[in-house]
């Protein structure tokens, strides 16, 4: 289905259903959408409305990318988590098989459970299982591993989740790894994670230097050690405040800090939205005093943002 998610062209939902696992899930948009009249007309959503960990596999959704000839960026499983514990391995195999076959597209896989993603994608038997699963649709399952057209990411809504999940993500075999810092619930210092292999191994931390330039090239040597493996861990960061009726406030400076860190690390950054309750200056959200009044109810119109936040980049292969 076409999507309003600004960093994707389409979404497919071969899986529906999930359960809450961390603070970012508290007001999960997917759980609310699953209970809506619009989706309750479909049998799969009738089974997962309680959002209690029940997951349904929907093969009719899975094969949609095979019918799209024009290259698209496709967000996989916006209504579930592909690495939820209740998702069967054979379902994951089929999803990855379709991504291998439909290699004209770029697939964006985002999870709050990167430990299972690491386990799955590091398993030496996984490529063989994917090849076997793909025979249902293609007898020519010739693909590179890891898949060139699959970006893998994890959600990190606060410092605790960043420090917990990113170490798993950076071990996942992938061409592109990314973070979704949304809904952003606090200031995120990513300096421990945005370093080159050499600096990471030697315990260095990126020091954010506001206004740091180091040339204009997107890919440069590490400014800390000169190593040309700079930027090979995380290649893309999405960030944004929470939307919806119960949205929690998002301080604009939190987003600005992520943008500066991306700039210093030469990482592509995509500011999605400021959220429904953006505010400035004070540590506390004070309605009517330090709130940012926007016409867009999600804070998703870049024309209303400060200039330094008008950043919507994509990673380069």
PyMOL commands that set and color helices and strands:
alter all, ss='L'
color gray80, all
select helices_A, chain A and resi 23-25+29-34+37-40+43-48+59-67+89-101+114-122+126-134+159-169+197-201+252-265+302-304+307-309
alter helices_A, ss='H'
color red, helices_A
select strands_A, chain A and resi 10-12+15-16+56-57+73-76+106-111+150-155+176-181+236-240+250-251+268-273+278-279
alter strands_A, ss='S'
color yellow, strands_A
deselect
rebuild
show_as cartoon
